[in-house]
Amino acid sequence: MQPGGVPDMQQILAQAQKMQEQLVSAQEDLANAETTGTAGGGLVTATVSGAGELKALAIDPKVVDPEDVETLADLIVAAVRDASNAAQDLAQERMGPLAGGLGGLGLPGM
């Protein structure tokens, strides 16, 4: 900090650069991460990327009943929702500290 309480611009720029690098690294880690969600006691399992893209869906043959397609559809939706929520939690966990870091730059109003 310079005299008069004015933040040192070089220090602020260095902090911003470091935060940018951390953010890019966290985004890359998140894109490579996968989360799973299940429904029906594990009869349906969905795998979602950290970015929220559905990567895989596994359905136990025991749950496939041509007479009751609605239950299967409900289980699929529940498994995908479970996996998506896990991906959002993971994103918050990895990106949250970085998003809050802007206040630490010493800039007024941040």
C-alpha positions in Angstrom: 0.0 0.0 0.0 1.4 3.4 -0.9 1.3 6.5 1.4 -2.2 7.9 1.8 -3.9 4.5 1.7 -3.7 4.1 -2.1 -3.2 0.5 -3.2 0.0 -0.3 -5.2 -1.1 -0.9 -8.8 1.7 -3.4 -9.5 0.7 -5.4 -6.5 -3.0 -5.4 -7.5 -2.1 -6.4 -11.1 0.1 -9.3 -9.7 -2.7 -10.5 -7.5 -5.2 -10.3 -10.4 -2.8 -12.3 -12.6 -2.4 -15.0 -9.9 -6.2 -15.2 -9.4 -6.7 -15.5 -13.2 -4.3 -18.4 -13.3 -6.0 -20.1 -10.4 -9.4 -19.6 -12.0 -8.3 -21.1 -15.3 -6.7 -24.0 -13.5 -9.9 -24.6 -11.5 -12.0 -24.4 -14.6 -9.8 -27.0 -16.3 -10.0 -29.3 -13.3 -13.8 -28.9 -13.2 -14.1 -29.7 -16.9 -12.2 -33.0 -16.4 -14.1 -33.9 -13.2 -17.1 -36.3 -13.3 -19.9 -36.8 -10.7 -22.5 -39.5 -10.5 -26.0 -39.6 -9.3 -28.3 -42.5 -8.7 -31.9 -43.3 -8.3 -34.0 -46.3 -7.4 -31.4 -47.6 -5.0 -28.7 -47.6 -7.7 -30.9 -49.1 -10.5 -30.2 -46.0 -12.6 -26.9 -44.2 -12.5 -26.0 -41.0 -14.4 -22.6 -39.6 -14.8 -22.2 -35.8 -15.4 -19.1 -33.8 -16.2 -18.1 -31.0 -13.9 -19.5 -28.6 -16.5 -22.9 -30.4 -16.3 -22.8 -32.4 -19.5 -24.4 -35.8 -19.3 -21.6 -38.3 -20.0 -23.1 -41.7 -19.3 -26.4 -43.4 -18.2 -26.5 -46.9 -16.8 -29.8 -48.7 -16.4 -30.1 -52.0 -14.6 -32.2 -54.4 -16.7 -34.4 -55.1 -13.7 -35.9 -51.7 -13.9 -36.9 -52.0 -17.5 -40.6 -52.8 -17.7 -42.4 -52.2 -21.0 -45.6 -51.9 -19.1 -44.3 -49.1 -16.9 -42.1 -46.7 -18.9 -43.1 -43.8 -16.7 -41.2 -45.2 -13.7 -38.1 -45.7 -15.7 -38.3 -42.1 -17.1 -38.8 -40.8 -13.5 -35.7 -42.7 -12.3 -33.6 -41.4 -15.2 -34.7 -37.8 -14.5 -33.9 -38.3 -10.7 -30.5 -39.8 -11.4 -29.5 -37.0 -13.8 -30.8 -34.4 -11.4 -28.8 -36.0 -8.6 -25.6 -36.0 -10.7 -26.2 -32.4 -11.9 -26.6 -31.2 -8.3 -23.4 -33.0 -7.4 -21.6 -31.2 -10.3 -23.0 -27.8 -9.2 -21.8 -28.5 -5.6 -18.4 -29.4 -7.0 -18.2 -26.3 -9.1 -19.1 -24.2 -6.0 -16.5 -25.9 -4.0 -13.8 -25.4 -6.5 -14.7 -22.0 -7.9 -16.3 -20.4 -4.8 -13.1 -19.3 -3.1 -11.8 -17.8 -6.4 -15.1 -15.9 -7.1 -14.9 -14.3 -3.6 -11.2 -13.4 -4.1 -11.9 -10.1 -5.9 -12.6 -8.4 -2.6 -9.0 -9.2 -1.5 -7.4 -7.0 -4.2 -7.6 -3.9 -2.0 -9.8 -2.0 -4.4 -12.4 0.3 -2.9 -16.0 -1.0 -3.5 -14.9 -4.6 -4.3 
